[in-house]
Amino acid sequence: MRTMHTKATPLATRMRPDSIDEVVGQDHILGPARTLRRALDTGRLFSMLFWGPPGSGKTTIARLVAQYTESPFETFSAVISGLKELREVISAAQKNYRYKLKPTILFVDEIHRFNKAQQDAFLPHVESGLIILIGATTQNPSFEIIPPLLSRVRVMTLKSIGHEDMKIILNRAIKDKARGLGDMNITIEEDALNYIITISQGDARSALNALESAVYFAQPNKRNERVLNASSVARSLDKRPLFYDKNGEEHYNLISALHKSMRGGDPQASIYWLYRMLEAGEDPLFIGRRLIRFASEDVGLADPKALEVALTAYNAWERVGPPEAKLSLAQAVIYLSIAPKSNAIYLAENSVKKEIEKSGAQPVPLYLRNAPTKMMKDMGYSKGYIYPHNYPDGEVNQEYLPEKIRGKIFYRPSDKGFEVDIKKMMSQKGYAGKGNVFKKEKETA
């Protein structure tokens, strides 16, 4: 059943899906045989918490769930409502249950804003089945929702709307004559579509608002067409477009500039390239993955904490999201820029891969193999293995590489950062040599 709107209603509101099947971008919960869809189809609905970024469809899906189940529906905002309003909602739910024998679906927007006492107030009514609670939050429920309530709901994680799904949403709005802009004779160029998607950063509401502004800003031409390109869209939004194709050359140019700036130890350039990518709409988790790679490839054991910093920044984005976690990425970029650099692990990786390709699958020496059965023991498995813990300082004269490649050197610590200490430790443990070339010393009898 379509909701009636006028043209004065914002486009983002007019284009809200009118059925579950119209929802785009959340197939992981609403696709065939997925958790929420199965619950709707079987009538076994449960209280839930929608956790996702702005514009991912939390409110829309909650309303559609109520429509799909034909259940009474009440909305409750944590921003403007309190316990008094909740008591009124519960009273109405009790009347509905007496007459319709159906629980009331209570949608609580920004549920994380409720304090502990307010969240406690939901518990008995969720427990009794009087209400089916659907909460919506942009914050990590593990931190913001009290454990007793969290244990009574199922957390459904909503995703930012992806590039192709956002195209579907925008094109639907452009073509729809009843609810959208289909009667305005719009032609939108690919660069304009990509620009709107980029600046919206996965937020469908933001994308539709931007499209609506751009359409009404554009002047019809002689054929009464409104033609949108990236420049006209940017002017309508008072923004300068940062042209950026996430699948094209500029994507690789910018990540290369960031990587090389950090490798070169320039925190000013590094943070510039980071924000060029973020402001243009790059996926922050893509950047986070590259920082993790950089921490091992270009810093490595010269500063073992670098990997921890990169992983923490990645996790911060996953847990908190924008805008707060942008600073976490910036912190990691600056740290990696000024950290001592070593590519010794990267060189070791290349060296060992080449050796494996060259020498093939060398057999594991018998004395390094476990012997869990008598037959394996009889075959010599584990025979001759020296257990280091049985010797002073755990030092033993024992080879661990296959016989054919004994003496090969893969990892050569540099003279930078913590690798200076690693080199000393390797020397103390029976390695010696000039520069970065190490040879295993043989113990004399």
C-alpha positions as CSV (number, residue, x, y, z in Angstrom):
1,M,0.0,0.0,0.0
2,R,1.5,3.3,-1.1
3,T,1.8,6.2,1.3
4,M,0.3,9.4,0.0
5,H,2.6,12.4,-0.3
6,T,2.5,15.7,-2.1
7,K,5.3,17.2,-4.2
8,A,6.2,19.4,-1.2
9,T,7.3,16.3,0.7
10,P,11.0,15.8,0.4
11,L,12.1,13.3,-2.3
12,A,13.8,11.0,0.3
13,T,10.5,10.6,2.1
14,R,8.5,10.1,-1.0
15,M,10.9,7.4,-2.3
16,R,10.8,5.3,0.9
17,P,10.1,1.7,-0.2
18,D,6.5,0.7,0.0
19,S,7.2,-3.0,0.4
20,I,10.0,-5.3,1.7
21,D,10.8,-6.2,-1.9
22,E,11.6,-2.6,-2.8
23,V,14.3,-2.4,-0.1
24,V,17.8,-2.1,-1.7
25,G,21.2,-2.9,-0.2
26,Q,20.2,-5.1,2.7
27,D,19.9,-8.5,1.1
28,H,21.9,-10.1,3.8
29,I,18.9,-9.8,6.2
30,L,16.0,-9.4,3.8
31,G,17.0,-11.7,0.9
32,P,15.3,-15.1,0.3
33,A,15.8,-17.4,3.3
34,R,17.7,-14.7,5.2
35,T,17.0,-14.2,8.9
36,L,14.5,-11.3,8.9
37,R,12.7,-12.4,5.8
38,R,12.2,-15.9,7.2
39,A,10.9,-14.4,10.4
40,L,8.4,-12.3,8.4
41,D,7.3,-15.2,6.2
42,T,6.8,-17.6,9.1
43,G,5.2,-15.0,11.4
44,R,7.8,-15.7,14.0
45,L,8.8,-12.1,14.6
46,F,11.3,-11.2,17.3
47,S,12.5,-8.0,19.0
48,M,15.5,-6.7,17.2
49,L,18.0,-3.9,17.0
50,F,19.0,-2.3,13.7
51,W,22.6,-1.2,13.9
52,G,23.8,0.7,10.9
53,P,25.0,4.0,9.5
54,P,22.7,6.9,8.7
55,G,20.5,6.5,5.6
56,S,20.8,2.7,5.5
57,G,17.1,2.1,6.0
58,K,16.6,1.4,9.7
59,T,13.3,3.4,10.0
60,T,12.0,2.3,6.6
61,I,12.5,-1.4,7.4
62,A,10.9,-1.1,10.8
63,R,7.8,0.5,9.2
64,L,7.7,-2.2,6.5
65,V,7.9,-5.0,9.1
66,A,4.8,-3.6,10.8
67,Q,3.1,-3.3,7.5
68,Y,4.1,-6.8,6.4
69,T,2.8,-8.3,9.6
70,E,-0.3,-6.0,9.9
71,S,0.7,-5.3,13.5
72,P,0.0,-2.1,15.4
73,F,2.9,0.3,15.1
74,E,4.1,3.0,17.4
75,T,7.2,5.2,17.1
76,F,9.2,6.5,19.9
77,S,12.1,8.9,19.8
78,A,14.8,8.8,22.4
79,V,15.6,12.4,21.6
80,I,12.2,13.9,22.6
81,S,10.5,11.2,24.6
82,G,10.9,9.8,28.2
83,L,9.3,7.4,30.6
84,K,6.0,9.3,30.7
85,E,5.5,8.9,26.9
86,L,6.6,5.3,27.2
87,R,3.9,4.6,29.8
88,E,1.3,6.0,27.3
89,V,2.6,3.8,24.5
90,I,2.4,0.7,26.8
91,S,-1.1,1.6,27.8
92,A,-2.1,1.8,24.1
93,A,-0.3,-1.5,23.4
94,Q,-2.3,-3.2,26.1
95,K,-5.6,-2.0,24.6
96,N,-4.4,-3.1,21.1
97,Y,-3.6,-6.6,22.5
98,R,-7.0,-7.0,24.1
99,Y,-8.8,-6.1,20.9
100,K,-6.5,-7.5,18.2
101,L,-4.5,-10.2,20.1
102,K,-1.4,-8.9,18.4
103,P,1.7,-7.4,20.0
104,T,2.5,-3.8,19.2
105,I,5.7,-3.1,17.2
106,L,7.4,-0.3,19.0
107,F,10.1,1.4,17.0
108,V,12.6,3.4,19.1
109,D,14.8,5.6,17.1
110,E,18.3,6.4,18.5
111,I,17.8,4.0,21.3
112,H,21.4,4.4,22.4
113,R,20.4,7.9,23.8
114,F,18.3,6.3,26.5
115,N,19.9,6.0,29.9
116,K,20.1,2.7,31.9
117,A,16.8,3.4,33.8
118,Q,14.9,4.2,30.6
119,Q,16.3,1.1,28.8
120,D,15.3,-1.0,31.9
121,A,11.7,0.1,31.4
122,F,11.4,-1.9,28.1
123,L,12.4,-5.2,29.7
124,P,9.1,-6.5,31.2
125,H,7.1,-5.6,28.1
126,V,9.6,-7.2,25.7
127,E,9.7,-10.3,28.0
128,S,5.9,-10.6,28.2
129,G,5.5,-10.3,24.4
130,L,3.3,-7.2,24.8
131,I,5.6,-5.3,22.5
132,I,8.0,-6.3,19.8
133,L,10.8,-3.8,20.2
134,I,12.7,-2.6,17.1
135,G,15.5,-0.2,18.1
136,A,17.6,1.8,15.8
137,T,21.1,3.0,16.5
138,T,24.2,4.2,14.7
139,Q,26.3,3.3,17.7
140,N,27.8,-0.1,18.7
141,P,25.1,-1.8,20.8
142,S,27.8,-3.6,22.9
143,F,28.7,-0.3,24.3
144,E,25.4,1.6,24.4
145,I,22.7,-1.0,25.2
146,I,22.4,-2.5,28.7
147,P,23.2,-6.3,28.7
148,P,19.7,-7.4,29.9
149,L,18.0,-5.6,27.0
150,L,20.7,-6.7,24.5
151,S,20.1,-10.3,25.5
152,R,16.4,-10.0,24.6
153,V,16.9,-8.6,21.1
154,R,18.6,-9.8,18.0
155,V,21.1,-7.4,16.6
156,M,20.6,-6.9,12.8
157,T,23.6,-5.1,11.2
158,L,22.6,-2.8,8.3
159,K,25.3,-1.9,5.7
160,S,26.0,1.4,4.0
161,I,24.4,1.4,0.6
162,G,26.9,0.2,-2.0
163,H,27.6,2.0,-5.3
164,E,25.5,-0.2,-7.6
165,D,22.6,-0.3,-5.1
166,M,22.7,3.5,-4.8
167,K,22.4,3.7,-8.6
168,I,19.3,1.7,-8.4
169,I,17.8,4.0,-5.8
170,L,18.7,7.2,-7.7
171,N,17.5,5.9,-11.1
172,R,14.3,4.8,-9.5
173,A,13.7,8.3,-8.2
174,I,14.5,9.8,-11.6
175,K,12.1,7.6,-13.4
176,D,9.2,7.3,-10.9
177,K,6.4,9.6,-12.0
178,A,4.1,9.0,-9.1
179,R,6.5,9.5,-6.2
180,G,9.8,10.7,-7.8
181,L,11.0,13.1,-10.5
182,G,9.8,11.2,-13.5
183,D,7.7,14.0,-14.9
184,M,10.6,16.5,-14.9
185,N,12.4,15.2,-18.1
186,I,15.7,14.6,-16.4
187,T,18.9,13.5,-18.1
188,I,21.7,12.6,-15.7
189,E,25.2,12.0,-16.9
190,E,27.3,9.2,-15.5
191,D,29.8,11.5,-13.8
192,A,26.9,13.3,-12.0
193,L,25.5,10.0,-10.8
194,N,28.9,8.9,-9.6
195,Y,29.5,12.2,-7.9
196,I,26.2,12.1,-5.9
197,I,27.0,8.5,-4.9
198,T,30.5,9.4,-3.8
199,I,29.6,12.4,-1.7
200,S,26.7,10.6,0.0
201,Q,29.0,8.0,1.4
202,G,26.5,5.2,1.5
203,D,23.6,7.3,2.9
204,A,20.5,6.9,0.7
205,R,18.7,9.8,2.3
206,S,21.7,12.1,1.6
207,A,21.9,10.9,-2.0
208,L,18.3,11.6,-2.7
209,N,18.4,15.0,-1.0
210,A,21.4,15.9,-3.2
211,L,19.6,14.6,-6.3
212,E,16.5,16.7,-5.5
213,S,18.6,19.9,-5.0
214,A,20.5,19.3,-8.2
215,V,17.3,18.8,-10.2
216,Y,15.6,21.9,-9.0
217,F,18.8,23.9,-9.4
218,A,19.2,22.9,-13.1
219,Q,17.5,25.1,-15.7
220,P,15.5,23.4,-18.4
221,N,17.1,23.7,-21.9
222,K,15.2,24.4,-25.1
223,R,13.9,20.9,-25.2
224,N,12.7,21.3,-21.7
225,E,15.3,18.8,-20.4
226,R,17.1,19.2,-17.2
227,V,20.6,17.9,-17.8
228,L,22.8,17.1,-14.8
229,N,26.5,16.7,-14.8
230,A,29.0,16.6,-11.9
231,S,29.8,20.3,-12.1
232,S,26.1,21.4,-12.0
233,V,25.4,19.0,-9.1
234,A,28.4,20.5,-7.2
235,R,27.2,24.0,-7.9
236,S,23.8,23.2,-6.6
237,L,25.3,21.9,-3.4
238,D,27.9,24.7,-3.1
239,K,30.6,22.1,-3.3
240,R,33.6,21.7,-5.5
241,P,33.6,18.2,-6.9
242,L,36.6,16.0,-6.1
243,F,36.6,13.8,-9.2
244,Y,37.3,10.4,-8.1
245,D,36.5,7.0,-9.7
246,K,36.8,4.3,-7.0
247,N,37.4,1.7,-9.7
248,G,39.6,3.8,-12.0
249,E,43.1,5.2,-12.2
250,E,42.6,8.0,-9.7
251,H,41.8,5.4,-7.0
252,Y,45.2,3.8,-7.5
253,N,47.0,7.1,-7.9
254,L,45.8,8.4,-4.6
255,I,46.5,5.2,-2.6
256,S,49.9,5.1,-4.2
257,A,50.6,8.7,-3.1
258,L,49.5,7.9,0.4
259,H,51.7,4.8,0.6
260,K,54.8,6.5,-0.8
261,S,54.3,9.6,1.5
262,M,54.2,7.3,4.5
263,R,57.2,5.3,3.3
264,G,59.1,8.5,2.8
265,G,58.4,9.7,6.3
266,D,56.3,12.8,5.4
267,P,53.3,13.1,7.8
268,Q,52.1,16.3,6.2
269,A,51.7,14.8,2.7
270,S,50.4,11.5,4.2
271,I,47.5,13.2,6.1
272,Y,46.8,15.3,3.0
273,W,46.4,12.2,0.7
274,L,44.4,10.4,3.4
275,Y,41.8,13.2,3.6
276,R,41.8,13.6,-0.2
277,M,40.6,10.0,-0.4
278,L,38.1,10.3,2.6
279,E,36.6,13.5,1.3
280,A,36.2,12.0,-2.1
281,G,34.2,9.1,-0.7
282,E,36.8,6.3,-0.6
283,D,35.9,3.3,1.5
284,P,37.7,3.9,4.8
285,L,38.1,0.2,5.4
286,F,40.0,-0.1,2.1
287,I,42.4,2.6,3.4
288,G,42.5,0.7,6.7
289,R,43.5,-2.5,5.0
290,R,46.3,-0.7,3.2
291,L,47.6,0.7,6.5
292,I,47.7,-2.8,7.9
293,R,49.7,-4.0,4.9
294,F,52.0,-1.0,5.2
295,A,52.7,-1.6,8.8
296,S,54.2,-5.0,8.0
297,E,55.6,-4.3,4.5
298,D,57.3,-0.9,5.2
299,V,57.7,-0.7,9.0
300,G,57.8,-4.3,10.0
301,L,59.8,-5.2,13.1
302,A,61.6,-1.9,13.1
303,D,58.5,-0.9,15.1
304,P,56.3,-3.9,16.1
305,K,53.7,-1.5,17.5
306,A,52.9,-0.2,14.0
307,L,50.8,-3.2,13.2
308,E,48.9,-2.7,16.4
309,V,48.2,0.9,15.6
310,A,47.0,0.1,12.1
311,L,44.7,-2.7,13.4
312,T,43.3,-0.4,16.1
313,A,42.5,2.3,13.5
314,Y,40.7,-0.3,11.4
315,N,38.7,-1.6,14.3
316,A,37.8,1.9,15.4
317,W,36.2,2.6,12.0
318,E,34.3,-0.7,12.2
319,R,33.1,0.0,15.8
320,V,32.5,3.8,15.7
321,G,32.4,4.9,12.1
322,P,32.3,8.6,10.9
323,P,33.1,11.2,11.8
324,E,34.9,10.2,15.0
325,A,36.9,7.4,13.5
326,K,38.4,9.6,10.7
327,L,40.8,10.8,13.4
328,S,41.8,7.3,14.2
329,L,42.8,6.8,10.6
330,A,44.7,10.1,10.7
331,Q,46.5,9.0,13.9
332,A,47.6,5.8,12.3
333,V,48.8,7.5,9.1
334,I,50.9,10.0,11.1
335,Y,52.3,7.2,13.3
336,L,53.2,5.0,10.3
337,S,54.8,8.0,8.6
338,I,57.2,8.8,11.4
339,A,57.9,5.2,12.5
340,P,61.3,3.7,11.6
341,K,61.1,1.9,8.3
342,S,62.2,-1.6,7.3
343,N,61.2,-3.8,4.4
344,A,63.0,-6.8,5.8
345,I,59.8,-8.8,6.3
346,Y,58.7,-8.0,2.7
347,L,62.0,-9.0,1.3
348,A,61.9,-12.2,3.4
349,E,58.4,-13.0,1.9
350,N,59.7,-12.5,-1.6
351,S,62.8,-14.6,-0.9
352,V,61.0,-17.5,0.6
353,K,58.3,-17.6,-2.1
354,K,61.0,-17.7,-4.8
355,E,62.8,-20.5,-3.0
356,I,59.6,-22.5,-2.7
357,E,58.9,-22.0,-6.4
358,K,62.5,-23.0,-7.2
359,S,63.0,-26.0,-4.9
360,G,59.4,-27.3,-4.8
361,A,57.7,-29.0,-1.9
362,Q,60.7,-30.2,0.2
363,P,59.8,-33.0,2.7
364,V,59.7,-32.3,6.4
365,P,62.7,-34.0,8.1
366,L,61.6,-37.1,9.9
367,Y,62.8,-35.8,13.3
368,L,60.5,-32.7,13.0
369,R,57.4,-34.9,12.4
370,N,55.1,-35.9,15.1
371,A,54.7,-39.6,15.8
372,P,51.2,-40.2,17.3
373,T,51.1,-43.9,16.2
374,K,53.5,-46.9,16.7
375,M,53.8,-47.4,13.0
376,M,55.0,-43.8,12.6
377,K,57.5,-44.2,15.4
378,D,58.8,-47.4,13.8
379,M,59.3,-45.4,10.6
380,G,61.5,-43.0,12.4
381,Y,59.1,-40.1,12.8
382,S,60.3,-37.8,15.6
383,K,63.4,-39.8,16.2
384,G,66.4,-37.6,17.0
385,Y,64.3,-34.5,17.8
386,I,65.9,-32.3,20.5
387,Y,63.5,-30.6,22.8
388,P,64.9,-27.1,23.5
389,H,63.3,-26.6,26.9
390,N,65.4,-29.5,28.2
391,Y,68.6,-27.5,27.7
392,P,70.0,-24.4,29.3
393,D,68.6,-21.2,27.8
394,G,66.7,-23.4,25.3
395,E,69.7,-23.3,22.9
396,V,70.3,-26.5,20.8
397,N,72.3,-27.3,17.7
398,Q,69.4,-28.5,15.5
399,E,68.5,-27.8,11.9
400,Y,64.9,-26.9,11.1
401,L,65.0,-26.3,7.3
402,P,64.7,-29.2,4.8
403,E,68.1,-30.7,4.0
404,K,68.2,-29.4,0.4
405,I,67.9,-25.8,1.4
406,R,69.8,-25.7,4.7
407,G,71.8,-22.5,5.2
408,K,69.3,-20.3,3.2
409,I,68.8,-16.9,4.6
410,F,65.3,-15.3,4.1
411,Y,65.0,-12.7,6.9
412,R,67.7,-10.2,7.3
413,P,67.0,-7.6,10.0
414,S,67.9,-4.0,9.2
415,D,69.8,-1.5,11.3
416,K,66.7,0.5,12.1
417,G,64.5,0.7,15.1
418,F,63.7,-2.5,17.0
419,E,65.4,-4.6,14.3
420,V,68.8,-3.4,15.8
421,D,67.8,-5.4,18.9
422,I,66.6,-8.3,16.9
423,K,70.0,-8.5,15.1
424,K,71.7,-8.5,18.5
425,M,69.4,-11.3,19.7
426,M,70.0,-13.3,16.6
427,S,73.7,-13.0,17.1
428,Q,73.5,-14.0,20.7
429,K,71.4,-17.1,19.7
430,G,74.1,-18.4,17.4
431,Y,73.9,-16.2,14.3
432,A,76.9,-14.1,13.0
433,G,78.0,-12.4,9.9
434,K,78.7,-9.0,8.3
435,G,76.1,-6.5,7.6
436,N,72.7,-8.1,7.0
437,V,74.1,-11.5,5.9
438,F,73.7,-14.1,8.6
439,K,75.0,-17.7,8.8
440,K,74.1,-20.3,11.3
441,E,77.1,-21.1,13.4
442,K,77.8,-24.8,14.0
443,E,78.5,-25.7,17.6
444,T,81.9,-27.4,18.0
445,A,81.9,-30.7,19.8
